[in-house]
Amino acid sequence: MIRIISCEDTGNREIFSRREEREDVSAVVAEIIRRVRTEKDKALFELTKQFDHAELSSLLVSEAEINQAEKSVDPQFLKILRQAANNIRSYHSRQIRNSFVISENDGVVLGQKVLPLDRVGLYVPGGTAAYPSTVLMDAIPAKLAGVKELVITTPPGSDGTIPPAILAAARIAGVDRIYKLGGAQAIAALTYGTESIAPVDKIVGPGNVFVAEAKRQVFGRVGIDMIAGPSEILIIADGASDPGHVAADLLSQAEHDRLASAVLITDSESLAQNVQSELEAQLSQLQRGAIARESIDTNGKIILTDTLLQAVEIANKLAPEHLELMVDAPFDLLSRVRNAGSIFLGRNCPEALGDYLAGPNHTLPTMGTARFSSPLSVDDFVKKSQFTYYSAEALQRVAADVAFFAGQEGLTGHARSVLIRGKETNEPVLS
């Protein structure tokens, strides 16, 4: 049963406690990466057989397989996928950045070029569930950014196939290639390349502990979006909230993973008790009830506060992945929220709406990293180059100042590179 605690009776240590990192898999992942670097496709086929129990003749998903998948997907679901894609595209199109040029000073031109990444790899989890929503959320911003080649890796089933919904979503989102490949070996292949898979510039997308560790180990060789932890939801609710709605929203995240964290903060003791009862009643109705039960019992909390403003301050310290403001005036509290991945306002905005259809991205910072990082966006798929131009006359106007500055740092070569271009011949003054 979920715990009810009071912030007056407990210290921050209990309120903000998080489950420790899962078992150390770094050595296992390092060996998988080593094998892929040295054995390439041979390692990929063997590791896919070992971990996914699939014997493949090709890693690449064929056009015929994608066509067949589209035909097998429920037409109503295809319609919903397209609607979701349109919403995601509409929202993220506002994030597109433009290059700029500044030429206000005589003889000086400054600017910034915004350039799409050449190749990006999207990791789409498999295993216990299929996530076409992840395909849309990760691929559409990349395409809007102008990424030249977008590839997906996702683990196959034991029969060597990919869930049709994944393939249909990939086509709707404009993905260029799809590979039957999962786990740390997929991350290694995207990073270093094999005979079948060209290396990419950046890898995005969630995955299990092996995928997360692999992303951590290859970072620097390639870019990554984030190291995502277990899913989190924090709900701030007042006494007028429906306890059934609150409980359902908490469980929507608890069913993701036994390590997921579902937290309610409220200024109403009666709501806390009613939500506690509702959770017990609703758990038995979930297909993934055993997973949700462990998440709720181990990581779930209901925190009682004196005021909703106090609740927002606690939320800012927790910096949750998902934050629901289930109150009468959510926009009043919104202005006080400083740290959250994605915020859901009011009593009619369950987090699941953001997972699938609303438009904002559902790939979000977890484990308190919303203090300094952001949801996946078009910005994740571009790089920026800055440029500078000075005419001879413009350089001479500032040459002495630049040389003096360089001298203060003891870098006479820097100073000389400026002075040599003009009439200035004095040695820089060293501090």
Summary of the structure (lengths in Angstrom):
residues: 431
radius of gyration: 26.0
end to end distance: 67.2
largest distance: 84.6
contacts: 1440
relative contact order: 0.14
helix: 46%
strand: 17%
